[in-house]
């Protein structure tokens, strides 16, 4: 483990000993798209920092470089494909939504790539407010509940170019059956397949508090655990990691939220 030095700064991603990924190193877009046409007004660097979003200015260089490094490591593991990454905290309060949001931003930094962030933490939705999205048309849970028939209305442009958000659409108590449904898989597969350069990031619920993160991992190619600095024990990290297939577990991000 590494000591964390900056507020909510992701540190080196350590591979879990049982993941089997420790030795890996870096290594025609279809015309149709389901992306919403409306753009969200771009924010100033100061406004982006207020929302805890990385950008290209020097003021957040350390944060931006840390997320670029995380993106590079995942690209090395994911190979020559656009993949789905689940970001899940070991327990509540580890800052996983911050990590998921800025990982999606890091993918969107690359002008050859786009990203879609899906807020899957239905009890603690955070991304809609953080990204300043007015989800008037509803969100993920509304689509999974059948209240919305099409996927397009629940995908929103964000304040960052080439980055979209599927918000939760409201707090829900029971989500496991929804996440294992055919509609959820169809949404993920469709978002992934309509653009060969689109990378999906699932902002998941705490691993040790519900089975939802494990259920969501069935939809993901890679899993990143987020451990809050001084908030979780090694035993908790190992217990959380055991919920996922070793070949999917990319590693652990230690996040300082003090």
C-alpha positions in Angstrom: 0.0 0.0 0.0 1.1 3.5 -0.6 0.5 6.6 1.6 -1.8 9.1 0.1 -0.6 12.7 0.1 -3.3 14.8 -1.7 -7.0 15.1 -1.2 -8.9 12.4 -3.1 -5.8 11.7 -5.2 -5.7 8.2 -6.7 -2.5 6.5 -5.9 -0.7 3.7 -7.7 -3.0 0.9 -8.6 -1.7 -2.2 -6.9 -2.8 -5.5 -8.3 -4.4 -7.9 -5.8 -2.1 -10.9 -5.2 -4.6 -13.4 -6.5 -5.6 -11.4 -9.6 -3.0 -12.8 -11.9 -2.5 -9.4 -13.5 0.5 -8.1 -11.7 3.0 -8.9 -14.4 1.2 -7.3 -17.3 2.7 -4.1 -18.7 1.4 -1.3 -21.1 1.1 -2.1 -24.4 -14.7 1.6 -38.1 -16.8 3.5 -35.8 -20.4 2.8 -36.9 -22.2 5.9 -38.2 -25.2 5.3 -35.9 -25.1 6.7 -32.4 -27.6 6.9 -29.5 -25.9 9.9 -27.9 -28.2 12.8 -27.1 -27.8 15.7 -29.4 -27.9 18.5 -26.8 -24.6 19.8 -25.4 -24.0 20.9 -21.8 -22.3 24.3 -21.4 -18.5 23.9 -20.8 -17.3 25.0 -17.4 -14.2 27.0 -16.4 -11.2 25.2 -14.9 -12.2 26.7 -11.5 -15.7 25.3 -11.9 -14.4 21.9 -12.9 -12.2 21.9 -9.8 -15.2 22.8 -7.6 -16.9 19.7 -9.0 -13.8 17.6 -8.4 -13.1 17.0 -12.0 -9.7 16.8 -13.5 -8.7 19.0 -16.5 -5.6 19.9 -18.5 -4.5 22.9 -16.6 -1.4 22.8 -14.3 -3.5 23.4 -11.2 -4.7 19.8 -11.3 -1.6 18.3 -13.0 -0.9 15.7 -10.3 -4.5 14.5 -10.2 -4.8 14.4 -14.0 -1.5 12.5 -14.4 -2.6 10.0 -11.7 -5.8 9.2 -13.7 -4.0 9.1 -17.0 -1.7 6.5 -15.4 -4.7 4.5 -14.2 -6.2 4.7 -17.7 -3.0 3.5 -19.3 -2.8 0.5 -16.9 -6.3 -0.4 -17.8 -5.7 -0.1 -21.5 -2.8 -2.4 -21.1 -5.0 -5.0 -19.4 -7.9 -4.5 -21.7 -6.0 -5.1 -24.9 -7.2 -4.1 -28.3 -10.9 -3.6 -27.5 -13.2 -1.0 -25.9 -13.9 -2.4 -22.5 -16.2 -1.9 -19.5 -14.7 -1.0 -16.1 -16.5 -1.4 -12.8 -15.2 1.0 -10.1 -16.5 -0.1 -6.7 -15.6 1.0 -3.1 -14.7 -1.6 -0.5 -17.1 0.2 1.9 -19.1 3.5 1.8 -17.0 6.7 2.0 -14.0 5.5 0.0 -14.4 8.1 -2.8 -15.2 5.6 -5.6 -17.6 8.0 -7.3 -14.7 10.5 -7.5 -12.4 7.9 -9.0 -15.1 6.6 -11.5 -15.9 10.1 -12.6 -12.4 11.1 -13.3 -11.4 7.8 -14.8 -14.2 8.4 -17.4 -12.8 11.9 -17.9 -9.3 10.5 -18.4 -10.6 8.3 -21.2 -12.4 11.3 -22.8 -9.1 13.4 -22.6 -7.9 11.2 -25.5 -9.4 12.7 -28.6 -9.6 9.3 -30.3 -11.8 8.0 -27.5 -15.2 8.7 -25.9 -16.5 7.6 -22.5 -19.8 6.9 -20.8 -20.2 7.0 -17.1 -23.1 4.9 -15.7 -24.1 5.7 -12.1 -25.0 2.3 -10.6 -25.0 3.3 -7.0 -28.8 3.6 -6.6 -28.7 4.3 -2.9 -26.0 7.0 -3.1 -26.2 8.5 -6.5 -23.5 11.2 -6.9 -22.7 11.8 -10.6 -25.7 13.8 -11.7 -25.0 16.6 -9.2 -21.3 16.4 -9.7 -21.5 16.8 -13.4 -24.3 19.3 -13.4 -26.7 17.2 -15.4 -30.4 18.0 -15.5 -31.7 14.5 -15.9 -35.3 15.6 -16.7 -35.9 12.6 -19.0 -35.0 10.1 -16.2 -32.1 7.8 -15.7 -30.9 4.2 -15.5 -33.4 2.9 -13.0 -36.3 4.4 -15.0 -35.1 2.5 -18.0 -34.6 -0.7 -16.1 -38.0 -0.4 -14.5 -39.6 -0.1 -17.9 -40.8 3.5 -17.4 -38.7 4.5 -20.3 -38.7 2.3 -23.4 -35.6 3.8 -25.2 -32.0 4.2 -24.0 -31.4 7.5 -25.8 -33.3 9.7 -23.3 -31.2 8.5 -20.3 -27.9 9.3 -21.9 -26.8 12.9 -21.3 -23.9 15.0 -22.5 -21.7 16.4 -19.7 -19.5 19.4 -19.1 -16.6 17.5 -20.5 -16.2 16.9 -24.3 -16.6 13.3 -25.4 -18.0 12.2 -22.0 -21.6 11.2 -21.4 -23.5 10.2 -18.3 -26.3 7.8 -17.6 -27.5 8.9 -14.1 -29.4 6.7 -11.7 -32.7 8.6 -12.1 -33.5 8.5 -8.4 -32.8 6.5 -5.3 -33.9 2.9 -5.3 -33.7 0.4 -2.4 -33.6 -2.9 -4.4 -31.5 -3.0 -7.5 -29.9 -6.5 -7.7 -32.6 -8.0 -10.0 -32.5 -4.9 -12.2 -28.8 -5.1 -12.7 -29.0 -8.8 -13.6 -31.8 -8.1 -16.1 -31.7 -8.4 -19.9 -32.5 -4.7 -20.1 -29.3 -3.9 -18.1 -27.2 -6.1 -20.3 -28.8 -4.7 -23.4 -28.0 -1.1 -22.3 -24.4 -1.9 -21.6 -23.9 -3.9 -24.8 -25.6 -1.3 -26.9 -23.6 1.6 -25.5 -20.4 -0.3 -26.0 -21.1 -1.5 -29.5 -22.4 1.6 -31.2 -18.9 3.1 -31.0 -15.8 1.1 -31.1 -13.9 3.9 -29.3 -16.4 4.2 -26.4 -15.2 3.1 -22.9 -17.8 2.5 -20.2 -17.2 3.1 -16.6 -19.7 1.7 -14.0 -19.8 3.6 -10.7 -20.7 0.8 -8.4 -22.1 0.4 -4.9 -19.9 -0.7 -1.9 -18.8 -4.3 -2.2 -19.1 -5.3 1.4 -22.6 -3.8 1.9 -24.6 -5.5 -0.8 -24.3 -8.1 -3.7 -24.9 -5.4 -6.3 -21.2 -4.8 -7.1 -20.7 -8.5 -7.7 -23.7 -8.7 -9.9 -22.4 -5.7 -11.9 -19.0 -7.3 -12.3 -20.7 -9.8 -14.7 -21.2 -6.9 -17.1 -17.6 -5.6 -16.7 -14.4 -6.7 -18.3 -12.2 -5.2 -15.5 -12.9 -4.3 -11.9 -11.1 -1.5 -9.9 -11.5 -1.6 -6.1 -11.3 1.8 -4.3 -10.0 1.7 -0.7 -10.3 4.8 1.4 -7.0 5.6 3.1 -7.2 4.8 6.8 -10.8 3.7 6.4 -10.4 0.0 5.4 -8.2 -2.8 6.6 -6.2 -5.3 4.5 -8.7 -8.0 5.6 -11.6 -5.9 4.2 -9.8 -5.3 0.9 -9.1 -9.1 0.6 -12.7 -9.9 1.5 -14.0 -7.4 -1.1 -11.6 -8.7 -3.8 -12.8 -12.3 -3.3 -16.2 -11.2 -4.7 -14.7 -10.9 -8.2 -13.2 -13.3 -10.7 -9.4 -13.1 -10.4 -9.0 -12.4 -14.2 -11.2 -9.4 -14.0 -9.7 -7.7 -10.9 -7.4 -5.1 -12.2 -6.2 -3.8 -8.9 -6.9 -1.5 -5.9 -6.8 2.4 -5.9 -5.9 3.8 -2.5 -7.7 7.1 -2.2 -7.0 9.8 0.4 -10.3 11.4 1.4 -9.1 13.0 4.6 
